[in-house]
Amino acid sequence: DVHTATGANAWEDWNISALVPVGTKAVEVFFTDASASRVMGVRKDGSALERYNFSTGTTAICLGTVKIGATRIIEIKQNDITNGGFRIGGYWS
């Protein structure tokens, strides 16, 4: 399933515990956006790292690998919440 941020331009938690098993160490996150100017990011929960992917034009598909802890929460950010979303593509445990 595609997950969309609830608010634009702010880091927010995404609890993926229903998508990956206990003991997961990292996840691959695909994120897509079809807006003309896109800024999207994924990072470890609690991180202060400003990690983004930028692109323009037609639909962009990006991939990010994120370490996760026991809570199985990651943080996501997107500037346009109407034209894209995030999907777990795989995990390591």
Beta strands, then each sheet from edge to edge (+ up, - down):
strand 1: 12-15
strand 2: 26-33
strand 3: 37-44
strand 4: 53-56
strand 5: 60-67
strand 6: 73-78
strand 7: 84-92
sheet 1: 1+ 6- 3+ 4-
sheet 2: 5+ 2- 7+
end
